[in-house]
Amino acid sequence: MLRIAVVGSGPSGVYAAQTLVQQREVPGVRVDVLDRLPAPYGLVRYGVAPDHEKIKSLQGSLRAVLEDERIRFLGNVEVGGEALPSARLLELYHAVVYCVGAARDRLLGIPGEDLAGVHSATDFVAWYSGHPDAAAAAFDLAGVGSAVVVGAGNVAVDVTRILARGAAELAPTDMPQPALGALAESGVRAVAMVARRGPSQAKFTTKELRELGTLPGVDARVEPAELALDPAYADPGAAAALPAVARRNVEALRGWAEGGATGAPRAITLRFYLRPSEVLGGPDGRVTGVRFERTAPDGLGGVTGTGTYEDVPAQLVLRSVGYRGVPLAGLPFDPVRGTVPHAAGRVLRAGRASVGEYVAGWIKRGPTGVIGTNRPCAKETASSLLQDAGRLARRELPGDPVDAMRAAGLRPVEWPGWLAVEAAEAELGRSLGRRSVKIPDWDGLLDAAGRT
């Protein structure tokens, strides 16, 4: 029997586990899916916006995999720390597949980025999604009238939408009560989502863009003069040559430009061809706005600075300019790519494949693609592992890894513990007159998991 550890219970980890147990070439494979958190599903639970219930429903598919009798969920297990270093994990399993994602956001790298009121969109998402690491964070939005979101991807769209939504619209979701309360007290009336390039190069998808234009009580605006700078906007022939998503985005924004303001109490404005150069602050050390340099197309798909600047007022700035992987103790790491060096998923040490160590997901390929992209990525890694199965299975293993983890001081949360968390969150929701509501702190999650 081949015993495998998959580190990370998000889509890439679950898809890797599913592929490994459902294949027929190597019989008797058993997989433990380990996660640092006591809850499974990774970014599907802690990264998908709470008002996107269709995407969040993917949890049902992931759940079905984790309930397979050949797969065991072990939450509250941190790999790479003193209790369970990566070398020790490899002693307990024939192979380890690391699916740990890309946890760090990219910085803007401009003056003033450390001012109070400047945050990563990642931290904001973690806060309103109930990630236990964000429980100590507090986004006081009562004194915020204007917000700037730097970026033009789907995460930027998500945080823009959450800032502009009314709390009553979010009450039916599983958003933690503290975050919902803060949004109910929000003073935000204007959100500017700003991109350094044009609409034809934006990374958001059309469905998410159009959603911004249908929010109740919100005007969606765009500057026609900025759209006109984009060659694909001004030239119908160039627009027709765009990829389908970019073409639909341009068409949707054309409709925004042609529409008029309705006098709604809140406004979202999409700005293009503006590159952040400095975050502005007041004498109290808090952000007051962002200075942007106007850019222009360079004819090669990029932009160039024009030397013209514009200040956009804001009491809250969220940067959403991409993610990076972070090193995991004991594994090699490419600091330029932000990934673990690999060949078809096999971890490379000094250019040679390390027997028994594999990667999948963002830590393998970088933060690219959508949730479904993780499936072929995981399948490639699983295929490499299965090709190595003959060598891997020769090594005898000690007893149940859970015993070794407990002996090292870890307290794994198994599937019944997670089901107890689900029950506690449903109970919390009923007590608040809502549907299931996330428990947003470590103590609360572990306490609930212990009720088995």
ABEGO torsion letter per residue (X at the ends): XBBBBBBEABAAAAAAAAAAAABAABBGBBBBBBBABABBGEAAAAABBAABAAAAAAAAAAAAAAABAABBBBBGBBBGBAABBAAAAAAABABBBBBAEBABBBBAGBBGAABBGBBBAAAAAAAAAGBAAAAABBBBAAABABBBBBEABAAAAAAAAAAABBAAAAAABABBAAAAAAAAABABABBBBBBABBAAABABBAAAAAAAAABBGBBBBBBAAAAAABAAAABAAAAAABBAAAAAAAAAAAAAAABBBAGBABBBBBBBGBBBABBBBBAAGBBAEBBBBBBBBAGAGBBBBAGBBBBBBBABBBBBAEBBBBBBBGBBBBAAAGBBBBBGGBBBBGGBBBBGBBBBEAAAAEBBEBAAAAAAAAAAAAAAAAAAAAAAAABBBBBBAAAAAAAAGBBBBBAAAAAAAAAAAAAAAAAAGBBBBBBABAAAAAAAAABX
